[in-house]
Amino acid sequence: MMPGGIAGAVIVGNWKCNGSNLKLRRWADEFDPAGAQVVLCVPHPYITEAVRQLAGRAEVGCQDVSAAHGGAHTGQTSAAMAADCGCGYTIVGHSECRAAGQTDAQVAARLERAAQAGLRPILCVGETLAQREAGRAEQTVKKQLGAVASVLAGCPATLIAYEPVWAIGTGRNATAQDAQKMAKMVRRTVSKLPEGSKIAVLYGGSANSGNAAEFLAQEAIGGLLVGGASLDAGEFSTVCALSVRSLPLQ
Ligand code: PGA
């Protein structure tokens, strides 16, 4: 068991706003989970096809859900709808959504909607380069966690992805030691919540087959959130295979 109480590492792919039905089918033909615990987060229109293509090999997640239960919110998808289409997970509070204006309060509402709909949330937290350079990385992440603490207390199945914003899509990953330090701090912070010690922490930010093993060897890191490298089925399958081999000895 990983320290988070999760059996094995979790490898989450995040396609962001990429893909097509054709790409999904070709990707699924090539993808080999290698026995890893895998979640692929696809754009909303591809959820149903991804569930069909990946049945028995990976769970499917979406990348965001509405803060509302439903109703007059044009263009939004509720957590219940995502669950109805077969999603088991949703990313919440990704830095790209936060940069587009999602506030801490809106992230908390999404987390709550996701849990109410039976989706397992993958909550993203992380500091910007300016915040890290100002020595405020820990403080920033603690504030993001503090803003959702009351909701998190009711969602012990949540996965938290530590994703330094400066490492996302830049090819510049955090060092395994820095990621481990931040993951430990996240674990310490959430362990104060009821059942918080069950929450596993993932690392995200330019993770790929070249650096996955090093991150996964860190005892506080229970998996990876993989963006760009998840678009290539072969590359992503290699990350999955590494996750099975890289579990720290307990
Ligand atoms: P990246 O994205 O792996 O392309 O850096 C990670 C993410 O945004 O989840």
py3Dmol code that shows the C-alpha trace and the ligand (Angstrom):
import py3Dmol

protein = """\
ATOM      1  CA  MET A   1       0.000   0.000   0.000  1.00  0.00           C
ATOM      2  CA  MET A   2       1.110   3.541  -0.730  1.00  0.00           C
ATOM      3  CA  PRO A   3       1.239   5.926   2.236  1.00  0.00           C
ATOM      4  CA  GLY A   4      -2.095   7.371   1.074  1.00  0.00           C
ATOM      5  CA  GLY A   5      -3.806   4.043   1.620  1.00  0.00           C
ATOM      6  CA  ILE A   6      -4.174   3.615  -2.150  1.00  0.00           C
ATOM      7  CA  ALA A   7      -3.017   0.277  -3.548  1.00  0.00           C
ATOM      8  CA  GLY A   8      -0.333   1.192  -6.098  1.00  0.00           C
ATOM      9  CA  ALA A   9       0.393   4.473  -7.788  1.00  0.00           C
ATOM     10  CA  VAL A  10      -2.307   6.228  -9.811  1.00  0.00           C
ATOM     11  CA  ILE A  11      -1.404   7.489 -13.265  1.00  0.00           C
ATOM     12  CA  VAL A  12      -3.764  10.176 -14.556  1.00  0.00           C
ATOM     13  CA  GLY A  13      -3.667  11.389 -18.141  1.00  0.00           C
ATOM     14  CA  ASN A  14      -5.009  14.840 -18.973  1.00  0.00           C
ATOM     15  CA  TRP A  15      -5.698  15.415 -22.644  1.00  0.00           C
ATOM     16  CA  LYS A  16      -6.723  19.054 -22.023  1.00  0.00           C
ATOM     17  CA  CYS A  17      -8.447  20.491 -25.137  1.00  0.00           C
ATOM     18  CA  ASN A  18      -6.936  17.917 -27.514  1.00  0.00           C
ATOM     19  CA  GLY A  19      -8.196  14.846 -29.330  1.00  0.00           C
ATOM     20  CA  SER A  20     -10.862  13.579 -31.684  1.00  0.00           C
ATOM     21  CA  ASN A  21     -12.912  10.403 -31.974  1.00  0.00           C
ATOM     22  CA  LEU A  22     -10.359   9.052 -34.435  1.00  0.00           C
ATOM     23  CA  LYS A  23      -7.426   9.879 -32.166  1.00  0.00           C
ATOM     24  CA  LEU A  24      -9.197   8.273 -29.218  1.00  0.00           C
ATOM     25  CA  ARG A  25      -9.741   5.013 -31.114  1.00  0.00           C
ATOM     26  CA  ARG A  26      -6.134   4.893 -32.356  1.00  0.00           C
ATOM     27  CA  TRP A  27      -4.829   5.784 -28.894  1.00  0.00           C
ATOM     28  CA  ALA A  28      -6.941   3.045 -27.298  1.00  0.00           C
ATOM     29  CA  ASP A  29      -5.623   0.491 -29.799  1.00  0.00           C
ATOM     30  CA  GLU A  30      -2.051   1.234 -28.739  1.00  0.00           C
ATOM     31  CA  PHE A  31      -2.540   1.865 -25.006  1.00  0.00           C
ATOM     32  CA  ASP A  32      -1.314  -0.773 -22.569  1.00  0.00           C
ATOM     33  CA  PRO A  33      -1.939  -0.014 -18.875  1.00  0.00           C
ATOM     34  CA  ALA A  34       0.637  -2.657 -17.909  1.00  0.00           C
ATOM     35  CA  GLY A  35      -1.353  -3.459 -14.780  1.00  0.00           C
ATOM     36  CA  ALA A  36      -1.231   0.129 -13.503  1.00  0.00           C
ATOM     37  CA  GLN A  37      -4.132   2.028 -11.972  1.00  0.00           C
ATOM     38  CA  VAL A  38      -4.952   4.502 -14.753  1.00  0.00           C
ATOM     39  CA  VAL A  39      -7.409   7.366 -15.251  1.00  0.00           C
ATOM     40  CA  LEU A  40      -7.702   9.196 -18.572  1.00  0.00           C
ATOM     41  CA  CYS A  41      -9.289  12.640 -18.383  1.00  0.00           C
ATOM     42  CA  VAL A  42     -10.714  13.550 -21.767  1.00  0.00           C
ATOM     43  CA  PRO A  43     -12.739  16.516 -23.047  1.00  0.00           C
ATOM     44  CA  HIS A  44     -16.459  16.139 -22.270  1.00  0.00           C
ATOM     45  CA  PRO A  45     -17.573  15.110 -25.795  1.00  0.00           C
ATOM     46  CA  TYR A  46     -15.278  12.071 -25.709  1.00  0.00           C
ATOM     47  CA  ILE A  47     -16.272  10.698 -22.299  1.00  0.00           C
ATOM     48  CA  THR A  48     -18.727   8.083 -23.579  1.00  0.00           C
ATOM     49  CA  GLU A  49     -16.420   6.806 -26.321  1.00  0.00           C
ATOM     50  CA  ALA A  50     -13.452   6.731 -23.912  1.00  0.00           C
ATOM     51  CA  VAL A  51     -15.488   4.686 -21.424  1.00  0.00           C
ATOM     52  CA  ARG A  52     -16.315   2.227 -24.229  1.00  0.00           C
ATOM     53  CA  GLN A  53     -12.791   2.048 -25.622  1.00  0.00           C
ATOM     54  CA  LEU A  54     -10.988   1.751 -22.286  1.00  0.00           C
ATOM     55  CA  ALA A  55     -13.368  -0.570 -20.399  1.00  0.00           C
ATOM     56  CA  GLY A  56     -11.380  -2.886 -18.150  1.00  0.00           C
ATOM     57  CA  ARG A  57      -8.099  -1.041 -18.828  1.00  0.00           C
ATOM     58  CA  ALA A  58      -8.552   2.475 -17.451  1.00  0.00           C
ATOM     59  CA  GLU A  59     -11.094   4.637 -15.696  1.00  0.00           C
ATOM     60  CA  VAL A  60     -12.306   7.770 -17.408  1.00  0.00           C
ATOM     61  CA  GLY A  61     -12.407  11.225 -15.904  1.00  0.00           C
ATOM     62  CA  CYS A  62     -13.346  14.705 -17.060  1.00  0.00           C
ATOM     63  CA  GLN A  63     -11.303  17.854 -16.634  1.00  0.00           C
ATOM     64  CA  ASP A  64     -13.771  20.118 -14.868  1.00  0.00           C
ATOM     65  CA  VAL A  65     -17.398  20.153 -13.754  1.00  0.00           C
ATOM     66  CA  SER A  66     -19.846  22.949 -13.069  1.00  0.00           C
ATOM     67  CA  ALA A  67     -20.079  24.481  -9.618  1.00  0.00           C
ATOM     68  CA  ALA A  68     -23.848  24.310 -10.109  1.00  0.00           C
ATOM     69  CA  HIS A  69     -26.072  21.264  -9.724  1.00  0.00           C
ATOM     70  CA  GLY A  70     -27.612  22.020 -13.116  1.00  0.00           C
ATOM     71  CA  GLY A  71     -30.134  24.417 -14.595  1.00  0.00           C
ATOM     72  CA  ALA A  72     -29.587  27.680 -16.453  1.00  0.00           C
ATOM     73  CA  HIS A  73     -25.802  27.491 -16.940  1.00  0.00           C
ATOM     74  CA  THR A  74     -25.246  27.475 -20.687  1.00  0.00           C
ATOM     75  CA  GLY A  75     -22.172  25.614 -21.813  1.00  0.00           C
ATOM     76  CA  GLN A  76     -21.530  23.843 -18.528  1.00  0.00           C
ATOM     77  CA  THR A  77     -21.531  20.159 -17.618  1.00  0.00           C
ATOM     78  CA  SER A  78     -22.674  19.084 -14.173  1.00  0.00           C
ATOM     79  CA  ALA A  79     -20.824  16.486 -12.124  1.00  0.00           C
ATOM     80  CA  ALA A  80     -23.949  14.311 -12.187  1.00  0.00           C
ATOM     81  CA  MET A  81     -23.935  14.373 -16.018  1.00  0.00           C
ATOM     82  CA  ALA A  82     -20.273  13.366 -16.134  1.00  0.00           C
ATOM     83  CA  ALA A  83     -20.992  10.497 -13.734  1.00  0.00           C
ATOM     84  CA  ASP A  84     -24.041   9.534 -15.813  1.00  0.00           C
ATOM     85  CA  CYS A  85     -21.784   9.228 -18.883  1.00  0.00           C
ATOM     86  CA  GLY A  86     -19.425   6.872 -17.044  1.00  0.00           C
ATOM     87  CA  CYS A  87     -16.824   9.161 -15.498  1.00  0.00           C
ATOM     88  CA  GLY A  88     -15.407   7.997 -12.194  1.00  0.00           C
ATOM     89  CA  TYR A  89     -13.144  11.002 -11.685  1.00  0.00           C
ATOM     90  CA  THR A  90     -12.873  14.699 -12.402  1.00  0.00           C
ATOM     91  CA  ILE A  91     -10.001  17.141 -12.236  1.00  0.00           C
ATOM     92  CA  VAL A  92     -10.912  20.140 -10.069  1.00  0.00           C
ATOM     93  CA  GLY A  93      -9.088  23.469  -9.832  1.00  0.00           C
ATOM     94  CA  HIS A  94      -6.538  22.862 -12.586  1.00  0.00           C
ATOM     95  CA  SER A  95      -4.214  25.861 -12.827  1.00  0.00           C
ATOM     96  CA  GLU A  96      -5.411  26.540 -16.382  1.00  0.00           C
ATOM     97  CA  CYS A  97      -8.971  26.871 -15.007  1.00  0.00           C
ATOM     98  CA  ARG A  98      -7.769  28.981 -12.079  1.00  0.00           C
ATOM     99  CA  ALA A  99      -5.856  31.232 -14.519  1.00  0.00           C
ATOM    100  CA  ALA A 100      -9.073  31.633 -16.515  1.00  0.00           C
ATOM    101  CA  GLY A 101     -10.757  33.041 -13.407  1.00  0.00           C
ATOM    102  CA  GLN A 102     -11.828  30.111 -11.229  1.00  0.00           C
ATOM    103  CA  THR A 103     -11.674  31.309  -7.617  1.00  0.00           C
ATOM    104  CA  ASP A 104     -10.914  29.237  -4.513  1.00  0.00           C
ATOM    105  CA  ALA A 105     -14.629  29.393  -3.609  1.00  0.00           C
ATOM    106  CA  GLN A 106     -15.593  28.110  -7.065  1.00  0.00           C
ATOM    107  CA  VAL A 107     -13.027  25.318  -6.762  1.00  0.00           C
ATOM    108  CA  ALA A 108     -14.534  24.350  -3.381  1.00  0.00           C
ATOM    109  CA  ALA A 109     -18.047  24.273  -4.892  1.00  0.00           C
ATOM    110  CA  ARG A 110     -16.829  22.044  -7.763  1.00  0.00           C
ATOM    111  CA  LEU A 111     -15.151  19.702  -5.307  1.00  0.00           C
ATOM    112  CA  GLU A 112     -18.397  19.397  -3.388  1.00  0.00           C
ATOM    113  CA  ARG A 113     -20.499  18.812  -6.540  1.00  0.00           C
ATOM    114  CA  ALA A 114     -18.038  16.151  -7.733  1.00  0.00           C
ATOM    115  CA  ALA A 115     -18.116  14.259  -4.451  1.00  0.00           C
ATOM    116  CA  GLN A 116     -21.930  14.506  -4.256  1.00  0.00           C
ATOM    117  CA  ALA A 117     -22.176  12.968  -7.735  1.00  0.00           C
ATOM    118  CA  GLY A 118     -19.898  10.103  -6.736  1.00  0.00           C
ATOM    119  CA  LEU A 119     -16.947  11.317  -8.786  1.00  0.00           C
ATOM    120  CA  ARG A 120     -13.518  11.013  -7.246  1.00  0.00           C
ATOM    121  CA  PRO A 121     -11.994  14.506  -7.392  1.00  0.00           C
ATOM    122  CA  ILE A 122      -8.414  15.130  -8.494  1.00  0.00           C
ATOM    123  CA  LEU A 123      -7.779  18.504  -6.857  1.00  0.00           C
ATOM    124  CA  CYS A 124      -4.910  20.494  -8.376  1.00  0.00           C
ATOM    125  CA  VAL A 125      -2.800  22.867  -6.315  1.00  0.00           C
ATOM    126  CA  GLY A 126       0.476  24.595  -7.060  1.00  0.00           C
ATOM    127  CA  GLU A 127       2.404  27.829  -7.039  1.00  0.00           C
ATOM    128  CA  THR A 128       3.437  30.132  -9.895  1.00  0.00           C
ATOM    129  CA  LEU A 129       7.083  30.847 -10.663  1.00  0.00           C
ATOM    130  CA  ALA A 130       6.796  34.299  -9.060  1.00  0.00           C
ATOM    131  CA  GLN A 131       5.394  32.736  -5.880  1.00  0.00           C
ATOM    132  CA  ARG A 132       8.185  30.132  -5.774  1.00  0.00           C
ATOM    133  CA  GLU A 133      10.890  32.738  -6.381  1.00  0.00           C
ATOM    134  CA  ALA A 134       9.407  34.875  -3.609  1.00  0.00           C
ATOM    135  CA  GLY A 135       9.702  31.887  -1.227  1.00  0.00           C
ATOM    136  CA  ARG A 136       5.917  31.557  -1.041  1.00  0.00           C
ATOM    137  CA  ALA A 137       5.395  28.133  -2.644  1.00  0.00           C
ATOM    138  CA  GLU A 138       4.301  26.372   0.567  1.00  0.00           C
ATOM    139  CA  GLN A 139       2.183  29.300   1.717  1.00  0.00           C
ATOM    140  CA  THR A 140       0.377  29.409  -1.652  1.00  0.00           C
ATOM    141  CA  VAL A 141      -0.466  25.718  -1.636  1.00  0.00           C
ATOM    142  CA  LYS A 142      -1.518  25.833   2.034  1.00  0.00           C
ATOM    143  CA  LYS A 143      -3.901  28.693   1.198  1.00  0.00           C
ATOM    144  CA  GLN A 144      -5.375  26.706  -1.720  1.00  0.00           C
ATOM    145  CA  LEU A 145      -5.874  23.726   0.590  1.00  0.00           C
ATOM    146  CA  GLY A 146      -7.271  25.901   3.380  1.00  0.00           C
ATOM    147  CA  ALA A 147      -9.909  27.299   1.011  1.00  0.00           C
ATOM    148  CA  VAL A 148     -11.324  23.805   0.387  1.00  0.00           C
ATOM    149  CA  ALA A 149     -10.582  22.228   3.783  1.00  0.00           C
ATOM    150  CA  SER A 150     -14.189  22.062   4.976  1.00  0.00           C
ATOM    151  CA  VAL A 151     -15.272  20.336   1.741  1.00  0.00           C
ATOM    152  CA  LEU A 152     -12.185  18.138   1.666  1.00  0.00           C
ATOM    153  CA  ALA A 153     -13.052  16.926   5.149  1.00  0.00           C
ATOM    154  CA  GLY A 154     -16.074  15.196   3.615  1.00  0.00           C
ATOM    155  CA  CYS A 155     -14.190  13.774   0.611  1.00  0.00           C
ATOM    156  CA  PRO A 156     -11.460  11.407   1.855  1.00  0.00           C
ATOM    157  CA  ALA A 157     -11.355   9.747  -1.597  1.00  0.00           C
ATOM    158  CA  THR A 158      -9.900  12.907  -3.132  1.00  0.00           C
ATOM    159  CA  LEU A 159      -6.557  12.755  -4.922  1.00  0.00           C
ATOM    160  CA  ILE A 160      -4.490  15.922  -4.680  1.00  0.00           C
ATOM    161  CA  ALA A 161      -2.152  16.760  -7.545  1.00  0.00           C
ATOM    162  CA  TYR A 162       0.713  19.060  -6.665  1.00  0.00           C
ATOM    163  CA  GLU A 163       1.362  20.822  -9.953  1.00  0.00           C
ATOM    164  CA  PRO A 164       3.772  23.760  -9.877  1.00  0.00           C
ATOM    165  CA  VAL A 165       2.320  26.115 -12.492  1.00  0.00           C
ATOM    166  CA  TRP A 166       5.766  26.891 -13.933  1.00  0.00           C
ATOM    167  CA  ALA A 167       6.275  23.198 -14.722  1.00  0.00           C
ATOM    168  CA  ILE A 168       3.005  22.673 -16.612  1.00  0.00           C
ATOM    169  CA  GLY A 169       3.488  22.300 -20.348  1.00  0.00           C
ATOM    170  CA  THR A 170       6.914  23.924 -20.156  1.00  0.00           C
ATOM    171  CA  GLY A 171       9.164  20.858 -20.302  1.00  0.00           C
ATOM    172  CA  ARG A 172      10.674  22.132 -17.039  1.00  0.00           C
ATOM    173  CA  ASN A 173       9.713  19.680 -14.301  1.00  0.00           C
ATOM    174  CA  ALA A 174      10.253  20.194 -10.587  1.00  0.00           C
ATOM    175  CA  THR A 175      13.077  18.188  -9.064  1.00  0.00           C
ATOM    176  CA  ALA A 176      11.935  14.975  -7.425  1.00  0.00           C
ATOM    177  CA  GLN A 177      13.234  16.341  -4.112  1.00  0.00           C
ATOM    178  CA  ASP A 178      11.200  19.576  -4.382  1.00  0.00           C
ATOM    179  CA  ALA A 179       8.110  17.609  -5.407  1.00  0.00           C
ATOM    180  CA  GLN A 180       8.615  15.237  -2.469  1.00  0.00           C
ATOM    181  CA  LYS A 181       8.984  18.178  -0.071  1.00  0.00           C
ATOM    182  CA  MET A 182       5.766  19.777  -1.311  1.00  0.00           C
ATOM    183  CA  ALA A 183       3.911  16.447  -1.358  1.00  0.00           C
ATOM    184  CA  LYS A 184       4.935  15.848   2.252  1.00  0.00           C
ATOM    185  CA  MET A 185       3.680  19.297   3.210  1.00  0.00           C
ATOM    186  CA  VAL A 186       0.340  18.608   1.463  1.00  0.00           C
ATOM    187  CA  ARG A 187       0.051  15.254   3.238  1.00  0.00           C
ATOM    188  CA  ARG A 188       0.860  16.865   6.604  1.00  0.00           C
ATOM    189  CA  THR A 189      -1.735  19.582   5.991  1.00  0.00           C
ATOM    190  CA  VAL A 190      -4.570  17.265   4.960  1.00  0.00           C
ATOM    191  CA  SER A 191      -3.753  14.626   7.573  1.00  0.00           C
ATOM    192  CA  LYS A 192      -5.317  17.006  10.116  1.00  0.00           C
ATOM    193  CA  LEU A 193      -8.704  16.504   8.428  1.00  0.00           C
ATOM    194  CA  PRO A 194     -10.916  13.550   9.379  1.00  0.00           C
ATOM    195  CA  GLU A 195      -9.654  10.604   7.325  1.00  0.00           C
ATOM    196  CA  GLY A 196      -7.262  13.033   5.610  1.00  0.00           C
ATOM    197  CA  SER A 197      -4.442  10.526   5.883  1.00  0.00           C
ATOM    198  CA  LYS A 198      -6.241   8.514   3.177  1.00  0.00           C
ATOM    199  CA  ILE A 199      -5.705  11.314   0.638  1.00  0.00           C
ATOM    200  CA  ALA A 200      -2.954  10.477  -1.855  1.00  0.00           C
ATOM    201  CA  VAL A 201      -0.773  13.145  -3.455  1.00  0.00           C
ATOM    202  CA  LEU A 202       0.272  13.040  -7.113  1.00  0.00           C
ATOM    203  CA  TYR A 203       2.906  15.104  -8.903  1.00  0.00           C
ATOM    204  CA  GLY A 204       2.131  16.883 -12.184  1.00  0.00           C
ATOM    205  CA  GLY A 205       4.123  19.198 -14.442  1.00  0.00           C
ATOM    206  CA  SER A 206       6.061  17.945 -17.493  1.00  0.00           C
ATOM    207  CA  ALA A 207       5.992  14.380 -16.177  1.00  0.00           C
ATOM    208  CA  ASN A 208       7.000  11.815 -18.808  1.00  0.00           C
ATOM    209  CA  SER A 209       8.678   8.443 -19.257  1.00  0.00           C
ATOM    210  CA  GLY A 210      12.093  10.022 -18.679  1.00  0.00           C
ATOM    211  CA  ASN A 211      11.379  11.373 -15.199  1.00  0.00           C
ATOM    212  CA  ALA A 212       8.418   9.281 -13.965  1.00  0.00           C
ATOM    213  CA  ALA A 213      10.483   6.678 -12.115  1.00  0.00           C
ATOM    214  CA  GLU A 214      12.279   9.321 -10.084  1.00  0.00           C
ATOM    215  CA  PHE A 215       9.036  10.977  -8.965  1.00  0.00           C
ATOM    216  CA  LEU A 216       7.354   7.670  -8.215  1.00  0.00           C
ATOM    217  CA  ALA A 217      10.287   6.552  -6.074  1.00  0.00           C
ATOM    218  CA  GLN A 218       9.481   9.371  -3.617  1.00  0.00           C
ATOM    219  CA  GLU A 219       7.507   7.944  -0.732  1.00  0.00           C
ATOM    220  CA  ALA A 220       5.104  10.914  -0.422  1.00  0.00           C
ATOM    221  CA  ILE A 221       4.216  10.803  -4.136  1.00  0.00           C
ATOM    222  CA  GLY A 222       1.402   8.369  -4.905  1.00  0.00           C
ATOM    223  CA  GLY A 223       1.146   8.880  -8.649  1.00  0.00           C
ATOM    224  CA  LEU A 224       1.420  11.294 -11.552  1.00  0.00           C
ATOM    225  CA  LEU A 225      -0.811  13.698 -13.461  1.00  0.00           C
ATOM    226  CA  VAL A 226       0.469  13.600 -17.019  1.00  0.00           C
ATOM    227  CA  GLY A 227      -0.588  16.234 -19.556  1.00  0.00           C
ATOM    228  CA  GLY A 228       1.319  16.482 -22.852  1.00  0.00           C
ATOM    229  CA  ALA A 229       2.929  13.059 -22.523  1.00  0.00           C
ATOM    230  CA  SER A 230      -0.495  11.395 -22.190  1.00  0.00           C
ATOM    231  CA  LEU A 231      -1.382  12.271 -25.789  1.00  0.00           C
ATOM    232  CA  ASP A 232       1.083   9.683 -27.069  1.00  0.00           C
ATOM    233  CA  ALA A 233      -0.277   6.227 -26.190  1.00  0.00           C
ATOM    234  CA  GLY A 234       3.159   4.587 -26.320  1.00  0.00           C
ATOM    235  CA  GLU A 235       4.775   7.197 -24.091  1.00  0.00           C
ATOM    236  CA  PHE A 236       1.871   7.115 -21.628  1.00  0.00           C
ATOM    237  CA  SER A 237       1.932   3.303 -21.539  1.00  0.00           C
ATOM    238  CA  THR A 238       5.625   3.463 -20.627  1.00  0.00           C
ATOM    239  CA  VAL A 239       4.802   5.794 -17.714  1.00  0.00           C
ATOM    240  CA  CYS A 240       2.127   3.309 -16.600  1.00  0.00           C
ATOM    241  CA  ALA A 241       4.601   0.416 -16.750  1.00  0.00           C
ATOM    242  CA  LEU A 242       7.142   2.432 -14.747  1.00  0.00           C
ATOM    243  CA  SER A 243       4.546   3.104 -12.056  1.00  0.00           C
ATOM    244  CA  VAL A 244       4.134  -0.594 -11.459  1.00  0.00           C
ATOM    245  CA  ARG A 245       7.889  -1.091 -11.171  1.00  0.00           C
ATOM    246  CA  SER A 246       8.677   2.041  -9.172  1.00  0.00           C
ATOM    247  CA  LEU A 247       6.683   1.526  -6.002  1.00  0.00           C
ATOM    248  CA  PRO A 248       8.783   2.317  -2.953  1.00  0.00           C
ATOM    249  CA  LEU A 249       9.362  -0.623  -0.647  1.00  0.00           C
ATOM    250  CA  GLN A 250       7.161  -0.342   2.441  1.00  0.00           C
TER     251      GLN A 250
END
"""
ligand_1 = """\
9
PGA
P 2.001 18.700 -18.593
O 0.573 19.038 -17.977
O 2.328 17.264 -18.232
O 1.826 18.889 -20.079
O 2.976 19.646 -18.000
C 0.205 18.571 -16.698
C -1.173 19.080 -16.378
O -1.480 20.211 -16.694
O -1.995 18.368 -15.791
"""
view = py3Dmol.view(width=600, height=400)
view.addModel(protein, "pdb")
view.setStyle({"model": 0}, {"cartoon": {"style": "trace"}})
view.addModel(ligand_1, "xyz")
view.setStyle({"model": 1}, {"stick": {}})
view.zoomTo()
view.show()
